[in-house]
Amino acid sequence: MRKKRTPIMLALAGLIASLMTFVSSGTASAADSVPETWYQPVTVNGDPAPAAARHTGPDGSFTIPCEENASTGGSRNLTTYSATGQVTRTIDRNTYIDGVKNCMSDVAIGKNGDIYGRPYGKKLVGTGNASGTHLLAYTGNTLKWKYPVSSCMGGPAVGANGNVYLTVQLSDGVHLIGLTPNVASGQTQPTKVLDVKLSAPNSCQWALYPYGDGIAFRDYASSSGWSFYTYTGKFIDRSPHKSVDDVVNAQGQQFFNSAEGYNSTRQGYEKLKVSKYDPRKRALLWTRQVNAESATAKGTNMLYPVRGGGVATITTEVKLVSPGVPASPITWVNKLVYLNGDGLKTEVPLPEADAQGNKYTLDTWNVDRDGKVAILLTTSVASGLSSPTKVNVIDVKVWDITANAWIYQKRMGGDVNASDGLRGYNANHGVVYPPALNKDTLTFMATCSYGCASTTTKKVYALKVPLLQMDHLRGDVLTASSVPTQPAPVPYVAMGDSFSAGEGVEPFSTSSNTDTNKCHRSDFAYSQVISRDPNQAASLETGKFVACSGATTKHITGVWDAADVKPGEATKNLDEAPQVNALSASTKVVSLTIGGNDMGFGDFGLACINPLSNCNFSSTAYASAVNKLNNELPTKLKNAYRALLTSAPNADVYVLGYPHVAPEKTSTDVGDTRCQYLHASGYDDLTGLPKYWEDAQAARDIVNRLNAKIAANVEAIRQESSGNVRLHFVDVNGTGSPFKGHEICSTGDSFFQNLDQAANNQAYVFHPNAQGQAAYAALLQAAMNQ
């Protein structure tokens, strides 16, 4: 029997351990050799879940969840240990809450160390186990509140704002619920601060991942994957990417694995890739191959985000003796790969064996928010005994990505002479549970191997590892002092023509890019950019992005007939309902560009670029445009504005102008090969001399006239009734406009698609590109915030 360790003995042992330097040994020690710990190891029973990373608290505490399952070797109460090893919470699993045993195995830790969970255990009446009917919140051992939930619940999780989030199945579908962490005076339950109906199947296979300014909702049962919401419930994006090891960082960016070229002989993939997706931009930022060329890699790997936008992974791949040349026979090695925020790769080969040649097995690992990688490696070393001849030891190593060095290396070995004690250590429990990281602390569970007494089978160790921090996502979320103020979402309808639809900025929504529908609604249209901004209230509801390329005022109001459709376009967009149908009394924000197609913007532009015609001041195209502007457009605009105000009686309606596409030029300016069609502008009827840049001048004049007409008619409608002041004109060419200097052929980057930039479709020409749509978004946001 071992002697009982007194606190004095433990303190002395810790002091001695702190003075010792790490020496790798090929033979097991004659006594336990454990690196310095914060407190005496805790013996646990049952499933190895106490090693799960998310059971740490920001105060340095560590919670071992409840377990009651005979098949996994025993039962235990939920217990919380302080940073110094003091028991601060014990919840008896044999008490009953709502008719079931109060055994909480899936808990969330709050900012102040409180825990949130739902009981699961044996029923008080009847047979079998059941889930509790309430989410419970505990401060220490005190039950501070209960919140009723359905039998189908996901979560809980704690956000950066300290609120508690969960998903529940209600009668009308799946809801994302947010609760205050505490109960207000005079109440018996926490305040519900969020209730959003999700478009998710009733699978109960959900998970929540809070990040800096929102919640990532993951549905494991369908292809819908990840959805992103703000803390106020505004929908940001539904990611098109889904893989087993997806993770998000504190900025709400998603990392995911993909594999290509399966090699059946080696049972691995020729290319293992990691990608970074930003839901706020709805953009795949980068994809990088993480295994070396010709180094087949095994499957997918765990991903851990790192502060600053980077991500770390460990690959298991074929060893190369030289670039592209595998070792013979094939040998598999592990490699730490770090991709920084821009995707720049750093590789660190992990040791294959210790100094004596004992081969390592990678057991588990985790990364803190500053990029320190904690790795647990197991190997078998000679025991010096006739039996067993070898015992397992664990080598704990920490690599600092920033310092590019190992900053901690310690070995845990057992006492091979113990008759019933711990002879060897093993960190592999059959399931990979990442070690828990906290300030200066690495917590994990080690399993006894070889001749172990039942009381020493599994123990949780809290090693002192200087400079370690919490893992990135939970660390940044739980230690955040506040969350930026976010407005509550309001229903937003985006209407109008191609400038609002995002013509030319692919990809388009599937339904708006068919043989019979070319509305071309872009993921990067200005309305989409605004709707994905957590700092803007306007939120596009499902089916409320109705802007359509080619739309005229009659497409807005629905008062139009086939005579308004050009020859050859008889089926174009006719399956679309009038855009005004998307409005209702609940609509709070409307935006649109309209009028350009009514005055023949397309015909005018075609005359500008056609080598056989011109759009100068004396051209037919110019005269026709001016005629429509003066004689047809005003009535059409007024009818459209009145229809919008009537159909959306509680909305602010923002009518955006059209930006200048053509550059500002004089006749003496030199030509530009990028837009020669605007430079060569025909000939003077009297002198026969060539005109230069008059097409560009006429194009700018038409835009000025169009915007002036739109502004005048907006003001006329505003004057008709005090209730019409909800109608606003947004000048996009005024002082400080982001479009200035970014016309085609200008000195700055063009915000529009020129002839040579619209190879996919000539209809894209002269439409804003992604930068132009972002400029539109900035102008509309400024108007909405006034």
C-alpha positions in Angstrom: 0.0 0.0 0.0 1.1 3.5 -0.7 1.4 6.0 2.1 -1.3 8.7 2.2 0.0 12.0 0.9 -0.4 14.8 3.3 -0.7 18.5 2.1 2.8 19.1 3.5 4.2 16.2 1.6 2.4 17.3 -1.6 3.8 20.8 -1.2 7.3 19.5 -0.7 7.0 17.1 -3.7 5.8 20.0 -5.8 8.7 22.2 -4.7 11.2 19.4 -5.6 9.5 18.8 -8.9 9.7 22.5 -9.8 13.5 22.4 -9.2 14.0 19.3 -11.4 14.9 19.6 -15.1 13.2 17.2 -17.6 15.3 14.3 -18.5 13.9 11.8 -21.1 14.5 8.3 -19.9 14.1 5.0 -21.7 13.4 3.2 -18.5 10.4 3.7 -16.2 11.2 5.3 -12.8 11.0 3.4 -9.6 8.4 5.8 -8.3 5.6 8.0 -9.7 7.1 10.8 -11.8 4.5 13.5 -12.3 5.2 17.1 -13.4 4.2 19.8 -11.0 0.4 20.0 -10.5 -1.8 22.7 -9.0 -3.5 20.2 -6.7 -3.6 16.5 -6.0 -4.9 14.4 -8.9 -8.6 13.6 -8.7 -9.7 10.0 -9.1 -12.8 9.6 -11.3 -15.0 6.8 -12.5 -16.9 6.2 -15.6 -16.6 7.8 -19.0 -13.5 9.9 -19.7 -15.5 13.0 -20.5 -13.9 15.0 -17.6 -11.0 15.6 -20.0 -13.3 17.6 -22.3 -12.0 21.1 -22.9 -15.2 23.0 -22.4 -15.4 22.1 -18.7 -13.0 24.8 -17.6 -14.2 28.1 -16.2 -12.6 31.6 -16.7 -11.8 31.6 -13.0 -9.5 28.6 -13.4 -12.1 26.1 -12.1 -12.6 22.7 -13.6 -15.9 20.8 -13.6 -16.2 17.0 -13.8 -19.6 16.3 -15.1 -22.0 13.7 -13.7 -21.8 10.1 -14.9 -24.2 7.3 -14.2 -23.7 4.4 -16.5 -22.6 1.0 -15.3 -21.3 0.1 -18.8 -18.5 2.7 -18.5 -17.2 1.6 -15.2 -19.0 3.6 -12.5 -20.8 6.7 -11.5 -19.9 10.1 -10.1 -21.5 13.3 -9.0 -20.9 16.6 -10.8 -18.0 18.2 -9.0 -16.3 21.6 -9.5 -12.7 22.2 -8.4 -11.2 25.7 -7.9 -7.9 26.7 -9.5 -6.3 25.5 -6.3 -8.1 22.2 -6.1 -10.7 23.1 -3.5 -14.2 21.5 -4.1 -16.5 24.4 -4.7 -19.6 22.4 -6.0 -21.0 18.9 -5.6 -24.4 18.1 -7.0 -25.8 14.8 -5.7 -26.9 12.7 -8.7 -29.2 10.7 -6.4 -31.5 13.6 -5.8 -34.5 14.0 -8.1 -35.5 17.1 -10.2 -38.7 17.0 -12.2 -39.0 13.2 -11.6 -35.5 12.2 -12.9 -32.1 11.9 -11.2 -30.2 15.2 -11.2 -27.3 13.9 -13.2 -26.0 16.7 -15.5 -23.4 15.4 -18.0 -23.7 18.1 -20.6 -23.1 21.5 -18.9 -22.0 25.0 -19.9 -19.8 27.2 -17.8 -20.8 30.8 -17.3 -18.6 33.9 -17.0 -18.7 33.8 -13.2 -18.3 30.0 -12.9 -22.0 29.2 -12.7 -23.1 26.1 -14.5 -26.1 25.4 -16.8 -27.4 22.0 -17.7 -30.3 19.6 -17.9 -30.6 16.5 -15.8 -30.7 13.0 -17.3 -31.1 9.8 -15.3 -33.3 7.2 -13.9 -37.0 8.1 -13.6 -38.6 8.3 -10.2 -41.7 6.7 -11.5 -41.5 3.8 -13.9 -38.4 2.3 -15.5 -35.6 3.6 -17.7 -33.9 7.0 -18.0 -35.3 10.3 -19.1 -34.3 13.9 -19.6 -35.4 16.6 -17.2 -38.1 19.1 -18.2 -36.1 22.1 -17.1 -32.8 23.7 -17.8 -31.1 24.3 -14.4 -28.7 27.0 -13.3 -26.4 26.6 -10.3 -24.3 29.1 -8.4 -22.1 26.8 -6.3 -24.5 24.2 -4.9 -27.5 26.6 -5.0 -30.1 26.1 -7.7 -30.8 29.7 -8.8 -33.4 29.1 -11.5 -35.2 26.6 -13.6 -36.4 27.2 -17.2 -38.9 24.8 -18.9 -37.7 23.1 -22.0 -39.1 20.5 -24.4 -37.9 16.9 -24.6 -35.8 17.9 -27.6 -33.2 20.5 -26.6 -29.8 21.5 -27.9 -27.1 23.3 -25.8 -26.8 25.1 -23.5 -24.1 27.6 -24.3 -22.9 30.9 -22.8 -22.4 33.9 -25.1 -19.9 36.7 -24.9 -22.7 38.9 -23.3 -23.1 36.3 -20.5 -26.5 35.2 -21.6 -27.4 31.5 -21.9 -28.5 30.1 -25.2 -30.3 26.9 -26.1 -32.4 25.4 -28.9 -35.7 23.8 -28.2 -38.4 22.0 -30.3 -41.7 23.8 -29.9 -45.0 23.2 -31.6 -44.2 25.4 -34.6 -40.6 24.3 -35.1 -37.1 24.7 -33.7 -36.4 27.9 -31.7 -33.1 29.6 -30.6 -33.7 30.9 -27.1 -31.6 33.4 -25.1 -31.9 33.8 -21.3 -30.4 36.2 -18.8 -27.9 34.5 -16.5 -29.7 35.8 -13.4 -33.3 36.2 -12.3 -34.6 39.8 -12.0 -36.2 41.0 -8.8 -39.8 39.9 -8.5 -39.4 37.1 -11.1 -39.0 33.3 -10.6 -37.4 32.6 -14.0 -34.7 34.3 -16.1 -35.8 36.8 -18.7 -36.1 35.5 -22.2 -34.1 38.0 -24.3 -34.2 36.1 -27.6 -36.6 33.8 -29.4 -35.9 33.1 -33.0 -37.5 30.4 -35.1 -34.9 28.5 -37.0 -35.2 26.8 -40.4 -34.0 23.4 -39.1 -35.3 19.9 -39.0 -36.7 18.5 -35.8 -33.8 16.2 -35.3 -32.5 17.2 -31.8 -29.0 16.9 -33.3 -28.0 20.5 -32.7 -25.1 22.4 -31.3 -24.5 26.0 -30.4 -21.1 27.8 -30.7 -21.1 31.4 -29.3 -18.5 33.7 -30.8 -17.7 37.4 -30.4 -20.9 39.0 -31.7 -23.2 36.1 -32.3 -24.2 32.4 -32.2 -23.3 29.7 -34.7 -26.0 27.1 -34.9 -25.0 23.7 -36.3 -27.4 21.0 -37.4 -25.8 17.6 -37.6 -28.7 15.8 -39.1 -29.1 17.6 -42.4 -27.1 19.3 -45.2 -28.0 22.8 -44.0 -24.9 22.9 -41.9 -24.0 26.1 -40.0 -26.2 29.1 -39.6 -25.0 32.4 -38.0 -27.0 34.8 -35.9 -26.3 37.9 -33.9 -27.0 38.0 -30.2 -30.1 39.9 -31.0 -31.3 37.2 -33.4 -30.4 38.8 -36.8 -29.7 36.1 -39.4 -26.3 36.6 -40.9 -25.7 33.7 -43.2 -26.1 30.0 -43.8 -22.7 28.6 -44.7 -22.7 26.3 -47.8 -19.8 24.4 -46.2 -20.0 21.4 -43.9 -17.5 18.8 -42.8 -16.9 16.7 -39.7 -14.4 18.9 -38.0 -15.8 22.4 -38.7 -14.9 25.1 -36.2 -15.6 28.8 -35.8 -13.3 31.5 -34.3 -14.1 34.5 -32.2 -14.8 36.5 -35.3 -17.4 34.1 -36.4 -15.3 32.8 -39.3 -15.6 29.1 -40.2 -12.7 26.7 -40.8 -13.3 23.3 -42.5 -11.5 20.3 -43.9 -11.8 18.8 -47.4 -9.9 15.9 -49.0 -9.2 14.9 -52.6 -7.8 11.9 -54.4 -8.4 8.8 -52.2 -5.5 6.4 -52.3 -6.9 2.9 -51.6 -3.5 1.3 -51.3 -2.3 3.7 -48.6 -5.9 4.4 -47.3 -5.4 8.1 -47.3 -5.8 11.2 -49.4 -3.4 12.9 -51.8 -4.6 16.3 -50.9 -5.9 17.4 -47.5 -7.1 21.0 -47.4 -8.2 23.5 -44.9 -10.5 26.4 -45.9 -11.6 29.6 -44.2 -15.1 31.0 -44.8 -16.4 34.4 -43.6 -20.2 34.4 -43.3 -20.3 38.2 -43.0 -18.7 38.5 -46.4 -20.3 35.3 -47.7 -16.9 34.5 -49.1 -14.4 31.7 -49.1 -11.3 33.6 -48.0 -8.8 30.9 -48.8 -8.1 27.2 -49.2 -4.7 25.7 -48.4 -3.2 22.2 -48.8 -1.8 21.1 -45.5 -0.1 17.9 -46.3 3.1 17.8 -48.5 2.9 16.9 -52.1 3.1 13.1 -52.6 2.6 12.7 -48.8 -0.7 10.9 -48.6 -2.6 12.0 -45.5 -5.1 10.1 -43.4 -8.6 11.4 -43.4 -9.7 14.7 -41.8 -8.1 16.2 -38.7 -9.2 18.3 -35.7 -9.0 22.1 -36.3 -8.3 24.6 -33.6 -8.7 28.4 -34.3 -6.1 30.8 -33.0 -6.5 34.4 -32.1 -5.7 36.6 -35.1 -7.7 34.6 -37.6 -5.4 31.6 -37.9 -6.0 27.9 -37.4 -3.9 24.9 -36.3 -4.2 21.2 -37.3 -2.1 18.1 -37.0 -1.8 15.9 -40.1 -0.9 12.2 -40.2 0.9 11.8 -43.5 3.5 9.7 -45.3 7.0 10.5 -44.4 9.2 11.8 -47.2 12.9 11.2 -47.5 13.1 14.1 -50.0 10.5 16.4 -51.7 8.0 14.1 -53.4 9.8 10.9 -52.5 8.2 8.7 -49.8 10.2 6.6 -47.4 10.4 2.9 -48.1 8.7 1.1 -46.4 5.9 3.6 -46.0 6.0 5.4 -42.6 3.3 7.6 -41.2 4.4 10.7 -39.3 2.6 13.5 -37.5 3.0 17.2 -38.4 1.7 20.3 -36.8 0.5 22.8 -39.4 -0.4 26.4 -38.6 -2.2 28.6 -41.1 -2.2 32.3 -40.1 -5.0 34.7 -40.8 -4.0 35.1 -44.5 -3.4 31.3 -44.9 0.4 31.4 -44.8 1.6 28.0 -43.7 4.1 27.0 -41.0 5.0 23.3 -40.5 6.4 21.6 -37.4 7.2 17.9 -37.6 6.3 16.2 -34.4 8.9 13.8 -32.8 8.4 10.2 -33.9 10.1 8.8 -30.8 11.8 9.8 -27.6 15.6 10.1 -27.2 15.9 6.4 -26.7 14.0 5.5 -29.8 10.7 4.6 -28.1 8.0 5.3 -30.7 5.4 7.8 -29.9 1.6 7.6 -30.3 -0.3 10.9 -30.6 -3.1 10.7 -28.0 -4.7 14.2 -27.8 -4.0 17.9 -28.2 -5.4 21.4 -28.0 -4.4 25.0 -28.8 -4.8 28.0 -26.6 -5.9 31.4 -27.9 -2.3 32.7 -28.2 -1.1 29.8 -30.3 0.5 27.5 -27.8 -0.1 23.9 -28.7 -0.4 21.3 -25.9 0.3 17.8 -27.2 0.1 14.5 -25.2 2.2 11.7 -26.6 2.3 8.1 -25.2 5.1 5.7 -25.5 6.2 2.4 -24.0 9.5 2.2 -22.1 11.4 -0.6 -20.5 10.2 -1.3 -17.0 13.4 -3.1 -15.8 11.1 -5.9 -14.6 10.5 -9.4 -15.8 6.8 -8.6 -16.1 5.7 -6.3 -17.4 8.7 -5.7 -19.5 7.3 -2.3 -20.7 5.0 0.3 -19.3 3.4 3.3 -20.8 4.5 6.9 -20.1 3.0 10.2 -21.3 5.2 13.0 -22.6 3.5 16.3 -22.4 4.9 18.9 -24.8 3.9 22.5 -25.6 4.8 24.2 -28.8 4.6 28.0 -29.0 3.7 29.0 -32.6 4.8 32.6 -32.1 8.1 31.7 -30.4 8.6 28.8 -32.9 9.9 26.6 -30.0 9.0 24.0 -27.5 8.4 25.8 -24.2 7.4 22.9 -22.0 8.4 19.2 -22.1 7.7 16.9 -19.2 7.2 13.1 -18.7 4.6 11.3 -16.6 5.7 7.8 -15.5 4.3 5.3 -13.0 5.8 3.4 -10.1 6.6 0.0 -11.7 7.2 -1.5 -8.2 3.7 -0.7 -7.0 1.8 -3.8 -6.1 -1.6 -2.3 -6.6 -0.9 1.2 -7.7 -0.2 3.2 -10.9 2.5 1.5 -12.9 1.9 3.2 -16.2 -0.1 6.1 -17.7 -2.2 6.3 -20.8 -3.9 9.4 -22.2 -5.7 7.5 -25.0 -9.2 6.5 -23.8 -10.5 5.2 -27.1 -12.2 8.6 -27.8 -10.2 11.7 -28.4 -11.1 14.3 -25.7 -8.9 17.4 -26.0 -7.2 18.4 -22.8 -8.6 21.5 -21.1 -6.6 24.7 -21.2 -6.7 27.5 -18.7 -4.3 30.2 -17.4 -1.0 28.4 -16.6 -2.9 25.1 -16.5 -3.2 21.9 -18.6 -5.9 19.6 -17.4 -6.5 16.1 -18.7 -7.3 12.6 -17.6 -4.7 9.8 -17.5 -5.7 6.2 -17.3 -3.7 3.7 -15.3 -2.1 0.8 -17.2 -0.6 -2.4 -15.9 -1.5 -3.8 -12.4 -3.8 -1.0 -11.4 -6.0 -1.0 -8.3 -9.6 -0.1 -9.1 -9.3 3.1 -7.1 -6.5 4.5 -9.2 -7.8 3.6 -12.7 -8.5 7.1 -13.9 -7.3 10.4 -12.5 -7.6 14.1 -13.6 -4.3 16.0 -13.5 -4.0 19.8 -13.5 -0.4 20.4 -14.6 1.3 23.7 -14.0 2.3 24.9 -17.5 3.4 28.6 -17.5 2.0 30.9 -20.2 -0.9 28.7 -21.2 -4.2 30.5 -21.7 -7.8 29.2 -22.4 -8.6 27.9 -25.9 -9.3 30.7 -28.4 -13.0 30.6 -28.9 -14.2 29.9 -25.3 -11.4 32.0 -23.9 -12.3 35.1 -25.9 -16.1 34.5 -25.4 -16.0 33.9 -21.6 -13.6 36.7 -20.8 -15.1 39.3 -23.1 -16.0 42.3 -20.9 -18.9 43.3 -23.2 -20.5 42.8 -26.6 -20.8 45.7 -29.1 -24.3 47.1 -29.0 -26.3 45.4 -31.6 -29.7 46.6 -32.9 -32.7 44.3 -32.9 -33.4 43.1 -36.4 -36.2 44.6 -38.4 -37.9 43.3 -41.6 -36.2 44.6 -44.7 -37.3 44.3 -48.3 -34.8 45.0 -51.2 -36.5 45.9 -54.4 -35.6 47.5 -57.7 -33.7 46.8 -60.9 -30.3 45.3 -61.9 -28.3 47.9 -59.8 -30.1 46.6 -56.7 -30.2 42.9 -57.8 -26.4 42.9 -58.2 -26.3 42.1 -61.9 -22.8 40.8 -62.9 -21.6 40.0 -59.3 -21.8 36.2 -59.2 -22.9 34.0 -57.6 -26.6 34.5 -58.1 -29.4 32.7 -56.2 -30.4 29.6 -58.0 -34.0 30.6 -58.6 -32.9 33.9 -60.2 -30.6 32.3 -62.8 -32.6 29.9 -64.8 -33.7 29.7 -68.5 -36.8 31.7 -67.7 -35.6 33.9 -64.9 -32.6 36.1 -65.2 -33.2 38.4 -62.2 -29.6 37.6 -61.2 -29.9 38.3 -57.5 -26.4 38.4 -56.2 -25.1 37.2 -52.8 -23.1 40.5 -52.8 -25.8 43.0 -53.7 -25.7 46.0 -51.4 -28.9 44.8 -49.6 -27.2 41.5 -48.8 -24.1 43.3 -47.5 -26.3 45.4 -45.1 -28.3 42.4 -44.0 -25.2 40.5 -43.0 -23.9 43.4 -40.9 -24.6 42.7 -37.2 -24.4 46.5 -36.6 -27.4 47.2 -38.9 -31.0 46.5 -37.9 -32.2 45.9 -41.5 -32.6 42.1 -42.0 -33.8 40.5 -45.2 -36.4 38.0 -44.5 -36.8 34.8 -46.6 -38.1 35.7 -50.0 -37.8 39.5 -49.3 -34.9 40.1 -51.8 -37.0 40.8 -54.9 -34.9 43.2 -56.9 -34.7 42.0 -60.5 -32.5 42.8 -63.5 -34.5 44.5 -66.2 -37.2 45.8 -63.8 -39.1 48.9 -64.6 -41.5 50.8 -62.4 -44.3 48.5 -63.7 -42.5 45.5 -62.3 -42.7 47.3 -58.9 -46.4 48.1 -59.0 -47.6 45.2 -61.1 -49.5 47.6 -63.4 -48.0 46.6 -66.8 -48.7 44.5 -69.8 -46.9 42.5 -72.5 -46.4 45.6 -74.6 -43.8 46.7 -72.1 -41.6 43.7 -72.8 -39.1 44.0 -75.6 -39.2 41.6 -78.5 -37.3 38.4 -77.7 -37.8 38.8 -74.0 -41.4 37.7 -73.8 -40.7 35.1 -71.1 -38.0 37.0 -69.2 -39.0 37.4 -65.5 -42.7 37.1 -66.1 -43.0 34.4 -63.5 -42.1 36.9 -60.9 -44.9 38.5 -58.8 -45.0 42.3 -58.6 -42.3 43.4 -56.2 -44.8 45.4 -54.2 -46.3 42.1 -53.1 -43.3 41.6 -50.8 -44.3 44.5 -48.6 -46.6 44.5 -45.6 -47.4 46.4 -42.5 -44.5 44.6 -40.7 -41.9 45.9 -43.2 -39.7 48.5 -41.6 -37.1 49.2 -44.3 -37.3 49.3 -48.1 -34.5 50.1 -50.6 -34.5 50.3 -54.3 -33.1 51.7 -57.5 -35.7 52.2 -60.2 -36.2 54.4 -63.3 -33.1 53.5 -65.3 -34.8 51.0 -67.5 -37.9 53.2 -67.9 -35.8 55.9 -69.5 -33.9 53.3 -71.7 -30.6 53.1 -69.8 -29.8 49.9 -71.6 -30.4 51.3 -75.1 -28.4 54.3 -74.3 -25.5 52.3 -73.0 -25.5 50.0 -76.0 -25.3 53.1 -78.3 -22.3 54.2 -76.2 -20.3 51.0 -76.7 -21.5 50.0 -80.2 -18.7 50.9 -82.7 -21.4 51.7 -85.3 -23.2 54.2 -83.2 -22.7 57.0 -80.6 -24.4 58.4 -77.6 -23.1 62.0 -77.8 -25.2 65.0 -77.3 -26.4 65.0 -80.9 -27.2 61.3 -81.1 -30.6 59.7 -81.4 -29.9 57.7 -78.2 -29.3 60.8 -76.2 -32.4 62.6 -77.5 -34.6 59.5 -76.8 -33.3 59.2 -73.2 -33.9 62.9 -72.5 -37.4 62.7 -73.9 -38.4 59.7 -71.7 -36.8 61.4 -68.7 -38.8 64.6 -69.2 -42.1 63.2 -70.5 -42.6 59.7 -69.2 -40.5 59.0 -66.1 -42.1 61.5 -63.6 -45.5 59.9 -63.6 -44.1 56.4 -63.4 -41.9 57.2 -60.5 -44.6 58.9 -58.5 -47.0 56.0 -59.0 -44.3 53.6 -57.9 -43.4 55.6 -54.8 -47.1 55.9 -53.8 -47.5 52.1 -54.2 -44.5 51.5 -51.9 -45.7 53.9 -49.2 -49.2 52.4 -49.3 -48.1 48.8 -49.2 -45.5 49.4 -46.4 -47.2 51.9 -44.2 -44.7 51.5 -41.4 -41.5 51.5 -43.4 -38.8 53.9 -44.3 -38.3 53.8 -48.1 -34.8 54.6 -49.4 -34.6 55.4 -53.1 -31.0 55.3 -54.2 -29.7 57.2 -57.2 -27.4 55.9 -59.9 -23.7 56.4 -59.7 -21.6 57.8 -62.5 -20.2 55.0 -64.6 -18.4 57.1 -67.2 -15.2 59.0 -66.3 -15.2 62.8 -66.1 -13.3 63.9 -69.2 -12.7 66.9 -71.4 -12.3 66.9 -75.2 -8.5 67.5 -74.8 -7.9 64.5 -72.5 -5.9 61.7 -74.1 -7.6 58.5 -75.1 -7.7 55.3 -73.1 -7.6 51.9 -74.7 -9.9 50.5 -71.9 -12.8 52.6 -73.1 -12.0 53.8 -76.5 -15.7 53.6 -77.3 -16.3 56.6 -75.1 -13.3 58.5 -76.4 -14.1 58.3 -80.1 -17.5 60.0 -80.1 -18.3 60.5 -83.8 -17.8 63.7 -85.9 -19.0 67.2 -85.8 -21.9 67.7 -88.3 -20.6 71.1 -89.4 -16.8 70.8 -89.4 -16.5 67.1 -89.9 -13.9 67.0 -87.2 -13.8 64.1 -84.8 -15.3 64.5 -81.3 -13.4 63.1 -78.3 -14.9 62.0 -75.0 -18.4 63.5 -75.8 -20.0 60.1 -75.3 -18.6 60.1 -71.8 -19.8 63.6 -71.2 -23.3 62.8 -72.5 -23.4 59.6 -70.3 -22.6 61.7 -67.2 -25.2 64.2 -68.2 -27.9 61.6 -68.6 -27.0 60.2 -65.1 -27.2 63.7 -63.6 -30.6 64.3 -65.3 -31.9 60.9 -64.2 -30.9 61.4 -60.5 -32.3 65.0 -60.5 -35.6 63.7 -61.8 -35.7 60.9 -59.2 -34.8 63.4 -56.4 -37.4 65.9 -57.5 -40.2 63.3 -57.6 -39.2 61.8 -54.2 -39.5 65.4 -52.8 -42.9 65.9 -54.6 -44.3 62.7 -53.0 -42.9 63.8 -49.6 -44.8 67.0 -49.9 -48.1 65.3 -50.6 -48.5 64.1 -47.0 -46.8 64.3 -43.7 -46.8 60.5 -43.6 -44.7 60.5 -46.8 -41.6 61.8 -45.2 -40.7 58.2 -44.8 -39.6 58.3 -48.4 -35.9 59.3 -48.8 -33.6 60.0 -51.7 -30.0 58.8 -51.3 -27.5 60.8 -53.4 -24.7 58.5 -54.5 -22.6 61.0 -56.3 -22.4 63.7 -53.7 -19.3 65.0 -51.8 -17.3 62.2 -50.4 -19.0 59.5 -52.4 -17.0 56.3 -52.5 -17.8 56.0 -56.2 -15.8 59.2 -57.0 -12.6 58.3 -58.8 -13.7 54.7 -59.4 -15.5 55.1 -62.7 -14.5 52.9 -65.6 -11.2 54.1 -67.1 -10.5 56.2 -64.0 -7.2 56.4 -62.1 -8.5 54.3 -59.2 -9.8 50.8 -59.2 -13.1 50.6 -61.2 -16.2 49.9 -59.2 -18.0 48.9 -62.4 -17.7 46.2 -65.1 -16.1 47.4 -68.3 -16.3 45.5 -71.6 -13.1 43.6 -70.7 -14.4 42.8 -67.2 -17.7 41.2 -68.3 -16.6 38.1 -70.2 -19.3 36.0 -68.7 -22.2 38.1 -70.0 -22.3 41.4 -71.9 -25.4 42.3 -69.8 -23.0 42.8 -67.0 -21.3 45.8 -68.7 -21.6 49.1 -66.8 -23.1 47.5 -63.7 -21.4 47.9 -60.3 -19.0 45.1 -59.4 -18.5 43.8 -55.8 -16.7 46.9 -54.8 -19.4 49.0 -56.3 -22.1 47.1 -54.4 -20.1 47.6 -51.2 -20.0 51.4 -52.0 -23.8 51.3 -52.4 -24.1 49.6 -49.1 -21.9 52.2 -47.3 -24.1 55.0 -48.7 -27.3 53.3 -47.7 -26.0 52.5 -44.3 -25.1 56.2 -43.7 -28.6 57.3 -44.8 -30.3 54.7 -42.6 -28.2 55.8 -39.6 -29.0 59.5 -39.9 
